[in-house]
Amino acid sequence: MSLDGIYDDGNVFALILQGKIPSTKLYEDEHTYAFLDIQPQSKGHSLVISKWSRARNILEVEDEALAQIMATVKKVANATRKALDPDGIHVAQFNGAPAGQTVFHLHVHIVPRWEGQSRNFVAHAQGDFADPATLQALAEEIRAQF
């Protein structure tokens, strides 16, 4: 999919916001929603999305929505750091399929990293899902740091 297109109200993140697909919530306010990735690149990998913007990528997003998203990224990254004590935190955002974007609802990845761990960010393989109970326990650890 190119950088241009029409927002799809049926994308997975829109469906999460509509309550049609479950997610493991870390943080929510009136403008943003943060949740754990079900196909994590690393322990504690989370995503932050706008609850109201229909931007597919950073080229389309409203300045106000981007500021709200990034404020939440900072909150979630700090809580993740306190909970998991990683050696680094990879913050990533992709625009267009050739850049690695797979869901066309603007989102930011927060990926804790530890020394010796791969720095690569790979597309998710089919069936490579985290255990829901493990995600829930991890979410409780991170939520306790807000």
C-alpha positions as CSV (number, residue, x, y, z in Angstrom):
1,M,0.0,0.0,0.0
2,S,1.3,3.4,-0.9
3,L,1.6,6.5,1.3
4,D,-1.7,7.7,-0.2
5,G,-5.1,6.1,0.3
6,I,-8.4,6.2,2.1
7,Y,-8.7,5.4,5.8
8,D,-10.2,1.9,6.4
9,D,-12.6,1.9,9.3
10,G,-12.1,-1.9,9.3
11,N,-8.4,-1.9,10.1
12,V,-7.3,-3.8,13.2
13,F,-6.6,-0.7,15.3
14,A,-10.0,0.9,14.4
15,L,-11.6,-2.4,15.4
16,I,-9.8,-2.4,18.7
17,L,-11.0,1.2,19.4
18,Q,-14.6,0.0,18.5
19,G,-14.3,-2.8,21.0
20,K,-14.7,-5.4,18.3
21,I,-11.2,-6.9,18.9
22,P,-9.7,-7.4,22.3
23,S,-6.4,-5.8,23.4
24,T,-4.3,-5.6,26.5
25,K,-4.6,-2.0,27.6
26,L,-1.7,-0.2,29.2
27,Y,-2.9,3.4,29.2
28,E,-5.9,5.4,28.0
29,D,-7.0,9.0,28.1
30,E,-9.6,10.9,26.1
31,H,-7.3,11.2,23.0
32,T,-5.0,8.1,23.0
33,Y,-4.9,4.4,23.6
34,A,-1.8,2.3,24.4
35,F,-1.7,-1.5,24.4
36,L,0.7,-4.4,24.2
37,D,1.5,-5.8,20.8
38,I,0.2,-9.4,20.4
39,Q,3.2,-10.2,18.2
40,P,6.0,-8.5,20.3
41,Q,9.5,-7.8,19.0
42,S,10.6,-7.8,22.7
43,K,9.1,-8.2,26.2
44,G,6.9,-5.2,26.8
45,H,6.5,-4.1,23.1
46,S,3.5,-1.7,23.0
47,L,1.7,0.5,20.6
48,V,0.2,4.0,20.9
49,I,-2.7,5.2,18.7
50,S,-5.0,8.2,18.5
51,K,-8.6,7.5,19.4
52,W,-9.9,10.2,17.1
53,S,-7.6,10.8,14.2
54,R,-8.2,8.9,11.0
55,A,-4.6,9.5,9.8
56,R,-3.1,6.5,8.0
57,N,0.5,7.8,8.6
58,I,2.5,10.7,9.9
59,L,2.1,12.6,6.7
60,E,-1.6,12.8,7.2
61,V,-1.9,13.3,11.0
62,E,-3.2,16.5,12.6
63,D,-0.6,18.3,14.6
64,E,-2.8,18.1,17.7
65,A,-3.2,14.3,17.4
66,L,0.5,13.8,16.9
67,A,1.3,15.9,20.0
68,Q,-1.2,13.8,22.0
69,I,0.2,10.5,20.7
70,M,3.8,11.5,21.5
71,A,2.9,12.7,25.0
72,T,1.4,9.2,25.6
73,V,4.5,7.5,24.0
74,K,6.6,9.3,26.6
75,K,4.3,8.2,29.5
76,V,4.3,4.6,28.4
77,A,8.0,4.5,27.7
78,N,8.7,5.8,31.2
79,A,6.3,3.3,32.8
80,T,7.9,0.5,30.7
81,R,11.3,1.5,31.8
82,K,10.3,1.5,35.5
83,A,8.6,-1.9,35.2
84,L,11.1,-3.8,33.0
85,D,14.5,-1.9,33.4
86,P,15.5,-2.4,29.8
87,D,19.0,-1.2,28.6
88,G,17.3,0.9,25.8
89,I,13.9,1.7,24.3
90,H,13.3,1.6,20.6
91,V,10.6,4.0,19.5
92,A,9.5,3.4,15.9
93,Q,6.9,4.6,13.5
94,F,6.6,3.4,9.8
95,N,4.9,5.1,6.9
96,G,3.8,3.0,3.9
97,A,4.2,-0.7,3.1
98,P,7.7,-0.3,1.7
99,A,8.8,1.2,5.0
100,G,7.3,-1.7,7.0
101,Q,3.9,-0.3,7.8
102,T,1.3,-3.1,8.1
103,V,-1.6,-1.4,9.7
104,F,-2.7,1.8,8.1
105,H,-3.8,3.7,11.2
106,L,-1.0,5.9,12.5
107,H,0.7,4.1,15.4
108,V,4.0,4.3,17.3
109,H,5.9,1.3,18.6
110,I,7.6,1.3,22.0
111,V,10.0,-1.7,22.1
112,P,12.2,-2.3,25.2
113,R,15.7,-3.6,24.3
114,W,18.4,-5.4,26.3
115,E,22.1,-5.7,25.5
116,G,22.8,-8.6,23.2
117,Q,19.2,-8.6,21.8
118,S,18.7,-8.1,18.0
119,R,18.0,-4.5,17.1
120,N,16.1,-5.5,14.0
121,F,12.4,-4.9,13.6
122,V,10.8,-7.6,11.5
123,A,7.4,-8.1,10.0
124,H,5.2,-10.4,12.1
125,A,5.0,-14.1,11.1
126,Q,1.6,-15.7,10.9
127,G,0.8,-17.5,14.2
128,D,3.6,-15.9,16.2
129,F,1.4,-14.6,19.0
130,A,2.1,-14.0,22.7
131,D,0.2,-15.8,25.4
132,P,-2.7,-13.7,26.5
133,A,-2.2,-14.5,30.2
134,T,1.5,-13.5,29.9
135,L,0.5,-10.2,28.3
136,Q,-2.0,-9.5,31.0
137,A,0.5,-10.1,33.8
138,L,3.0,-7.9,31.9
139,A,0.4,-5.2,31.5
140,E,-0.3,-5.2,35.2
141,E,3.5,-4.6,35.9
142,I,3.6,-1.7,33.5
143,R,0.3,-0.1,34.6
144,A,1.5,-0.1,38.2
145,Q,4.1,2.4,37.2
146,F,1.7,5.1,36.0
